[in-house]
Amino acid sequence: MTATDLKPHLSKDHVRDLLKQMIRIRRFEDKCAELYTQQKIRGFLHLYDGEEAIAAGVLPLLKDSDRVVATYREHGHALARGVPMPDILAEMYGKAEGCSGGRGGSMHLFSKAHNFYGGNAIVGGGLPLAIGLGLADRMGGGDAVTACFFGEGAVAEGEFHESMNLAALWNLPVLFVCENNGYAMGTALELSESETDITAKAQCYDIASEAVDGMDVVAVEAAARRALAQIAETGKPYFLECRTYRFRAHSMFDAQLYRPKEEVEEWRQKGPILRFQNWLRDTGLLHTDEVSAIEAEVDGEIATAVAFAEAGTDEPIADLTKFTLSPDRPALPEPAPPGAMVQTTYREAVKAGIVDAMTRDDRVFLMGEDVGRYGGCYAVSKGLLDQFGPDRIRDTPLSESGFTGAGIGVAIAGMRPIVEVMTVNFSLLALDQIMNTAATYRHMSNNQFGVPVVIRMATGAGKQLAAQHSHSLEGWYAHIPGLRVLAPATLEDARGMLWTALQDLDPVLIFENVMLYNRSGELAENAGPVDIDRAVVRRAGTDISLITYGGSLFKTLEAAEALEQDGISAEVIDLRSLRPLDMDTIKASVAKTHRALIVDEGWKTGSLAAEIGMQIAEDAFFDLDAPLARVCSAEVPIPYAAHLEAAAIPQTPVIVAAVKSQMGLEP
Amino acid sequence: MPSLGADMEAGTLVEWLKAPGDAVARGDIIAVIETQKGAIEIEVFEDGVLKEYLARIGDTVPVGTPLAMISGAGDDTVPAPATPVPPVPPKTPKPAAPVRVETPGGARLKITPAARRLAAQHKIDLSAIKAPAGQEIRLADIAALVKRPAPESAGSAMRDAIAAAMSRSKREIPHYYLSQSVDITAAESFVAEVNKDRPATERLLLGAVLVKAVATALRKYPEFNGHYEDAGFVPSKAAHVGMAINLRGGGLVAPALHDAESKSLDDLMAGLRDLVARVRAGRFRARELSDPTITISSLGDRGVDQLYGVIYPPQVAILGFGTPRDRPWVQDGQIAVRRIVSMTLSADHRVSDGLRGAKFMTAIDRQLQNPGDL
């Protein structure tokens, strides 16, 4: 029997395997509940009792090369996929021997060896990831399938719909398995969905779909065989709704006020193990003694797992931050001696960086809204569609979370995507994927998976685009461990940061200030990759350190020129990297000048400027000969009117005045 | 040049679709421009006649620049398209001067962290520092004190005074230096002769003889005796000879033996003895430090051969005497063993020249060859 046979062959061995897998999951979950009450397991614990037929019916059909994305109720999926039970239980114990090193717990089981891409605990959050994994397989030309499990609660999420659309639009080999247990946590399906037929939602995206009795392991397997066969044949996604029921509470601390006990009992009577076991007994396929033997085997395996978890060790606290970022860094680019200088613009420099990266590495591709036929919102990618084709200059729907998550998934699978988000304001729609997935994945999976994605976006005000297109939120992203955040200001950095960012094994966000795109200047014709770690002193001075980045750099340099007329020698530091911050360069400068002023287009409260100022106060307090100061944006949504917009963000005269005030001079 | 997008700053005219003389109506396509996003047709928003082109094919012009003149119905010409040049935003108002919020009971010294650290490093007492009204104490304020620290002990005050005076001297006075070996055999013999019958407490020392010789020579060479003030050199009639005296705790002072030119050797000796005793007891008068008109320094008991002094401002000369030694000396064509001392002169070139210095030294030498005349 092979997985591509359309019907299950119910040989004695096979039915025994199916039953054993379900019993194994059931008994493991029972043990987990018990261990939870003993406080061996903490946090949230979502048990799979009642839903075993789905994992047991689907997962054994997958090839080793296939990929699995699961939810926070994923013990059964991990077990059925072959992740060793001791590793899973040790994870729930929070031990270093756990399958995620104790960093994830019950909701975040990972195993690279099993292509098991986690327990994802944001409802719907795993779907864009699955899109990305499927996209990698589609672009890579392999025959792998990504099986993505999620509950019916996820279908209310935008990410579900974005992902359905993307899977169908791009013909991705993804098997969506909706485990419809009737309750989104405690909210019944009919209370949360206007259309309770889940398959209809997939069908409206033109995805082949069917509903199956999720309490019947044979029916599930048969449906999964049909699904996988169709995916193999068409390469297109398939949607399987498995109607099932959760026997236990949503999580451990749940009074189950939302459903009557009789309902639970009624479902138990048609539970997948009970039904299958009775049928096997009635048909004579499996003797009661043989069931007892299975139970004994499973109990032995569980006892072994408990002993392993009990003997587990704690990860040293010294390793707390280990794997927040990859311990491996690519070598710093060796700058070549600059060649002849040519006139260019920031826009052209960014474009040259993209072309260079795509030419050098066929894993690199650009995806985003209007990057292809439109030529990019800021015309950065104009003409690239003709050069590289629609696969590699990939227009996306207006679904920031979906395509950003897809970029993250495709990066995890080994590609090197450049995701372009039109503006930082739009990126908030993708913040779940950037923060909950990209930034967490390496640490939470104990370094099994990394996310080498590059996400570019425009930021900043000055083009009268008003309050939903003009903000500078890079400081928010700089708050997030697990990300690198860059702000190229010069032509060299616009040209050179991208390749270095793509070589990095962690997610890198590149913020391009909209006011810089048209900026022209000279750039060496052989300009290439630059480092993405260090701040740079763009102008040396002795009286005050002006610390800035991105769109404010040139305003600050102009201010320094003006201050020179008044005999004030200002040093200007271009941060370049907003996370991590190169505090060594800043502190060295402040040790020389004894004064610091930070110019940051972000809002003042809770700004990156506040962070830099605080670090100076913490580490260089005794170097200071004047209070720290900031020039930030006014605390308003950026207005449309030109004079108000200009007044809202840092400007050269304000910087000059602030410096004079700090120097004790009349502004 | 119309603005077609918030991020468009300029455009390139690539084609005219109307010629001068053509009638144009609102909504007509009049030209084609190239932008970052590609070629875009330009619509006209006026009725009239295209009078003349103001831009040529291929020109790249900023948004707001007139591309053509269109004469209107009333025959008054208007530039077209009539996209207004965006007004220059008014200058950002200057922020109000920061107001310092005084902490209630704010007796705490306002001193910057860097200043505080420097003060701590140099053990400067912060409570003794007076901040300018309404200002904090900054690094520069403390740095100034580090250069001239507040007196803590006589020792450091002495060192600071010497440092200040000698720095000023070297900064302001162009020194020149002369050296001469002087035969003091006669002078020593004279001293020995005088002391032959005297008790130890009344003995004459060679130092008094040197002072007298110098003071006597100064009568003919007044440019080495006096003070150089803002108005220039003021010679002194009296020779108040500063005697450099080392202090036991370190440092030195050079208080005056007043009117050395008119005193007898014995009076000078008494004065010298009194001065040394008082200096070493720390009881000399401030006037004695400011009065000298020339200084004599000797390291005669320290084995030093030559001593080039630094002039003590506002004086204009200092004489240095090394260690007297027995040396082979040619006298009257014969080599003889004589008592020789090195005499040096450091003098202020603003007041005198080397030739006069040489003559002055020779005059001293001559005095020392005839000590009985002193």
Contacts between the chains, C-beta under 8 A, distances in Angstrom:
chain1	res1	chain2	res2	distance
A	347	B	36	6.7
A	374	B	37	7.9
A	375	B	37	5.9
A	375	B	38	7.1
A	378	B	7	5.9
A	378	B	36	7.9
A	379	B	7	8.0
A	379	B	36	4.0
A	379	B	37	4.9
A	382	B	36	7.0
A	382	B	37	6.7
A	382	B	38	7.3
A	463	B	6	3.8
A	463	B	7	5.4
A	464	B	6	5.6
A	465	B	6	5.3
A	514	B	7	6.3
A	517	B	7	6.4
A	518	B	7	7.1
A	518	B	9	4.9
A	518	B	10	7.9
A	518	B	36	8.0
A	594	B	112	7.8
A	594	B	114	5.0
A	594	B	139	5.8
A	621	B	113	4.8
A	622	B	113	4.7
A	622	B	114	6.1
A	622	B	116	7.1
A	622	B	117	4.0
A	623	B	113	7.2
A	623	B	114	5.5
A	623	B	117	8.0
A	624	B	112	6.0
A	624	B	113	4.6
A	624	B	114	5.5
A	625	B	112	4.5
A	625	B	113	7.6
A	625	B	114	4.2
A	625	B	115	6.3
A	625	B	138	5.2
A	625	B	139	4.2
A	625	B	140	7.9
A	626	B	112	6.2
A	626	B	138	7.3
A	642	B	86	6.4
A	642	B	87	7.5
A	642	B	89	5.5
A	643	B	89	4.4
A	643	B	90	5.9
A	646	B	89	4.4
A	646	B	92	6.9
A	647	B	89	7.8
A	647	B	92	5.8
A	651	B	92	5.1
A	653	B	91	6.3
A	653	B	92	5.2
A	653	B	94	7.4
A	654	B	92	5.4
A	654	B	95	7.0
A	657	B	94	5.3
A	657	B	95	5.8
A	658	B	95	7.3
A	661	B	95	7.5
A	661	B	97	7.3
A	661	B	98	5.9
A	664	B	135	7.2
A	664	B	138	7.9
A	666	B	97	7.5
A	667	B	94	5.5
A	667	B	95	6.9
A	667	B	97	7.1
